[in-house]
Amino acid sequence: MADYIEYLSEVDPDAIIVVVGDHQGTLRSIDRTHSGADEFDRCVMPCIFVDSGRARLVGDLAHYELPRMVIASLSATDFMPLASAYGVDLIRPLSDTSFYAAKSTVGSCPNESDTRCKDIDEFRSASIARWLRLIQQSKSESSDAIM
């Protein structure tokens, strides 16, 4: 992979190259089971981000952050993860729950005793609403193109 990234950087020195890994899953062979489902490392994604031949340290990232990261790079502005506005490092919204990481703490919402959950649940609901609008828009555009 490193050779290919180097090749792409030589072919287009101004390129933005993003390499992402899939979310870690359950692997019995290395003792990763569903009992660890609340462990946040199952919900993070490793990321390599190269901008104009310079690798940027990104660490673990949520997929929904990628467009914002590219736009920040193109506009030469600082990238600030969405989760930071909610006082956490990373949010992983799912259909009926959200996982979050804040320093060494991992939590899940909804959880009435967790003060972070109100805002994180609002983030999850808004994210789902945006995804549904995009899906509907995509379906509408697809049917218009067919006609």
Summary of the structure (lengths in Angstrom):
residues: 147
radius of gyration: 18.1
end to end distance: 42.4
largest distance: 53.3
contacts: 346
relative contact order: 0.10
helix: 45%
strand: 24%
